[in-house]
């Protein structure tokens, strides 16, 4: 299973500064040494996936910058067929109370979506 998360660079830099190091720089031209470890640690705390009620491993693969956005590539290895997926995505919710995270799940050509907010940062979809 592949997960792609899009976040504004400046917002994500702010959350890393707030949580880990006030001197962090994040961007395509200038990046603080060790920032990858902070990104991985943060995403591990903020993104969870469960299939048919069983939590699965979520693995950060890397990132790419696109204009003012940062794209995070994440995977869930070894996925077997499932009937229900539960997703927790509280990225940036610790910095922005009004943050909304839109999650699209595509399975067998069918797209289902959910909007996660700070009061409800986890939801499920049954197929």
C-alpha positions as CSV (number, residue, x, y, z in Angstrom):
1,X,0.0,0.0,0.0
2,X,1.4,3.4,-0.9
3,X,0.6,6.6,1.0
4,X,1.3,10.1,-0.3
5,X,1.0,13.0,2.0
6,X,1.1,16.6,0.8
7,X,1.9,19.4,3.3
8,X,3.0,23.0,2.9
9,X,6.7,23.3,3.5
10,X,6.5,26.3,5.8
11,X,3.8,24.7,8.0
12,X,5.8,21.5,8.3
13,X,9.0,23.4,9.1
14,X,7.1,25.2,11.8
15,X,5.9,22.0,13.4
16,X,9.4,20.5,13.4
17,X,10.8,23.7,14.9
18,X,8.1,23.6,17.6
19,X,8.7,20.0,18.5
20,X,12.4,19.3,17.9
21,X,14.8,22.2,17.1
22,X,14.1,25.9,16.6
23,X,16.9,26.1,14.0
24,X,15.6,23.5,11.6
25,X,15.6,24.5,7.9
26,X,13.5,22.6,5.5
27,X,13.5,23.1,1.7
28,X,14.9,22.0,-1.6
29,X,18.0,24.3,-1.4
30,X,18.8,24.3,2.3
31,X,18.1,21.6,4.8
32,X,19.3,21.1,8.3
33,X,21.4,17.9,8.8
34,X,19.4,15.2,10.6
35,X,16.0,16.5,9.5
36,X,15.0,13.1,8.0
37,X,15.1,11.5,11.4
38,X,12.8,14.2,12.7
39,X,10.4,13.8,9.8
40,X,10.3,10.0,10.3
41,X,9.8,10.3,14.0
42,X,7.0,12.9,13.6
43,X,5.1,10.9,10.9
44,X,5.4,7.7,13.0
45,X,3.6,9.5,15.8
46,X,0.9,11.1,13.6
47,X,-0.1,8.5,11.0
48,X,-1.5,5.1,11.8
49,X,-3.2,2.5,9.6
50,X,-5.3,-0.5,10.6
51,X,-6.6,-3.2,8.3
52,X,-9.7,-5.2,9.4
53,X,-9.0,-3.9,13.0
54,X,-5.3,-4.9,13.1
55,X,-2.7,-2.1,13.2
56,X,-0.1,-2.4,10.4
57,X,3.4,-1.1,10.0
58,X,3.7,2.4,8.4
59,X,7.1,3.0,6.9
60,X,8.4,6.4,5.8
61,X,10.3,6.2,2.5
62,X,11.3,9.7,1.7
63,X,10.2,13.1,0.5
64,X,10.1,15.4,-2.6
65,X,9.6,19.1,-2.8
66,X,7.1,20.4,-5.3
67,X,6.7,24.2,-5.4
68,X,5.6,25.2,-1.9
69,X,4.6,21.7,-0.9
70,X,6.5,18.7,0.5
71,X,5.4,15.3,-0.6
72,X,6.0,12.4,1.8
73,X,6.2,8.9,0.5
74,X,5.0,6.3,2.9
75,X,4.2,2.6,2.5
76,X,2.5,-0.2,4.3
77,X,4.4,-3.3,3.3
78,X,2.9,-6.8,2.8
79,X,-0.8,-5.8,2.6
80,X,-3.2,-8.6,2.2
81,X,-6.8,-8.2,1.0
82,X,-9.0,-6.3,3.5
83,X,-12.6,-5.2,3.9
84,X,-12.0,-2.2,6.3
85,X,-9.3,0.4,6.6
86,X,-8.9,2.7,9.5
87,X,-6.6,5.7,9.2
88,X,-5.3,8.2,11.8
89,X,-3.7,11.3,10.4
90,X,-3.1,14.1,12.9
91,X,-0.3,15.7,10.9
92,X,-0.1,19.4,11.8
93,X,-3.0,19.2,14.2
94,X,-0.7,19.9,17.1
95,X,0.2,23.2,15.6
96,X,-3.1,24.2,13.9
97,X,-6.3,23.5,15.8
98,X,-8.4,24.1,12.6
99,X,-6.2,21.7,10.5
100,X,-8.2,19.3,8.2
101,X,-6.5,16.3,6.7
102,X,-8.2,14.9,3.6
103,X,-7.6,11.1,3.1
104,X,-8.4,9.4,-0.2
105,X,-8.4,5.6,-0.3
106,X,-8.3,4.0,-3.8
107,X,-9.1,0.2,-3.9
108,X,-9.9,-1.6,-7.1
109,X,-10.5,1.6,-9.0
110,X,-13.0,2.9,-6.4
111,X,-12.1,6.1,-4.4
112,X,-13.5,6.8,-1.0
113,X,-12.6,9.8,1.1
114,X,-12.6,11.0,4.7
115,X,-11.9,14.4,6.3
116,X,-10.0,14.1,9.6
117,X,-10.0,17.0,12.1
118,X,-8.5,17.5,15.6
119,X,-11.6,16.2,17.4
120,X,-11.8,13.2,15.0
121,X,-8.3,12.4,13.7
122,X,-9.2,8.8,12.9
123,X,-11.9,7.3,10.6
124,X,-12.7,4.0,8.9
125,X,-13.9,3.0,5.5
126,X,-15.6,-0.4,4.7
127,X,-15.3,-1.8,1.2
